[in-house]
């Protein structure tokens, strides 16, 4: 389809989001199937507790929807990305502000802002083959 360099990164980001979603969905499912919490910790510090099956599954499905919307070039991808940022920000606030988590959240805000600039890529209408 001849995607320019700036938009290739949007596709790479979409695949990254899907991979992260697959990890969270697998961890959430494993937690439900075994007696031990297999979900990741929200921060690398020892005092933090794993996120739990419900949070991992919810976040996994949200990221999966975001990644698929990016790859299918749907405008809803921008709203989903900002929903991820807002929910992550609430998580940072409710768990207590940890500098590393705050830094990761700020990075996600920057990525969502960058991704929002890809609106022309996401709203590009695809023409059926043979039509000009």
C-alpha positions in Angstrom: 0.0 0.0 0.0 3.0 2.3 0.1 3.0 3.5 3.7 5.5 6.3 4.4 8.1 6.0 7.2 6.2 7.9 9.8 3.2 5.7 9.4 5.2 2.5 9.5 5.9 3.2 13.1 2.2 3.4 13.8 1.9 -0.2 12.4 4.9 -1.3 14.5 3.2 0.2 17.5 0.0 -1.6 16.7 1.8 -4.9 16.7 3.6 -4.0 19.9 0.2 -3.2 21.6 -1.2 -6.6 20.4 1.8 -8.4 21.8 1.4 -6.7 25.2 -2.3 -7.5 25.1 -1.5 -11.2 24.4 0.9 -11.3 27.4 -1.7 -9.8 29.7 -4.5 -12.0 28.5 -2.3 -15.1 28.9 -1.2 -14.0 32.4 -4.8 -13.3 33.4 -6.0 -16.6 32.1 -3.2 -18.5 33.9 -4.1 -16.7 37.1 -7.6 -18.0 36.8 -6.5 -21.5 36.1 -3.8 -21.9 38.7 -3.6 -21.1 42.4 -0.9 -18.5 42.0 -1.1 -14.9 40.6 0.8 -14.9 37.3 0.0 -11.3 36.4 2.7 -8.6 36.3 3.4 -6.2 39.1 2.5 -2.5 38.2 6.0 -1.5 39.4 9.3 -3.3 39.9 9.4 -2.5 43.6 8.9 -5.3 46.1 6.0 -3.7 48.0 3.8 -3.7 44.9 1.3 -6.5 44.4 0.5 -8.2 41.1 -2.3 -6.6 39.2 -4.7 -9.6 39.5 -6.6 -11.6 36.9 -9.5 -9.1 36.4 -7.3 -6.1 35.8 -5.0 -8.1 33.5 -7.9 -9.4 31.5 -9.6 -5.9 31.2 -6.3 -4.2 30.2 -5.5 -7.0 27.8 -8.8 -6.7 26.0 -8.5 -2.9 25.9 -5.0 -3.2 24.4 -6.1 -5.9 22.0 -9.0 -3.6 20.8 -6.5 -0.7 20.5 -3.9 -2.8 18.5 -6.5 -4.2 16.1 -8.0 -0.7 15.5 -4.5 0.6 14.7 -3.8 -2.3 12.3 -7.2 -1.9 10.6 -6.7 1.9 10.4 -9.8 2.8 12.3 -10.2 6.3 13.9 -11.5 4.7 17.1 -7.8 3.7 17.7 -7.0 7.3 18.9 -9.9 7.2 21.5 -8.8 3.8 22.7 -5.2 5.0 23.1 -6.3 7.9 25.2 -8.6 5.6 27.3 -5.5 3.5 28.0 -3.6 6.7 29.1 -6.5 7.9 31.3 -7.0 4.6 33.0 -3.2 4.2 33.6 -3.1 7.7 35.1 -5.9 6.8 37.5 -4.0 3.7 38.4 -0.8 5.7 39.1 -2.8 8.1 41.4 -4.7 5.4 43.3 -1.6 3.2 43.9 0.4 6.2 45.1 2.7 8.1 42.8 5.9 6.1 42.3 8.5 8.0 40.2 9.1 5.1 37.7 5.4 4.5 37.2 4.9 8.3 36.7 7.7 8.3 34.1 6.1 5.3 32.2 2.7 7.1 32.3 4.3 10.3 30.9 5.9 8.3 28.2 2.5 6.7 27.3 1.0 10.3 27.2 3.7 11.3 24.7 3.1 8.1 22.6 -0.7 8.8 22.6 -0.1 12.4 21.5 2.3 11.2 18.8 -0.3 8.6 17.7 -3.0 11.2 17.6 -0.9 13.0 14.9 -1.4 9.9 12.7 -5.1 10.8 12.1 -4.6 11.1 8.3 -3.2 7.6 8.3 -6.1 6.2 10.3 -8.8 8.0 8.4 -7.5 7.2 4.9 -10.2 5.6 2.9 -9.3 2.5 1.1 -10.6 2.3 -2.4 -11.6 -1.0 -3.9 -9.1 -2.4 -6.4 -9.6 -1.1 -9.9 -11.2 2.2 -8.8 -9.4 5.5 -8.9 
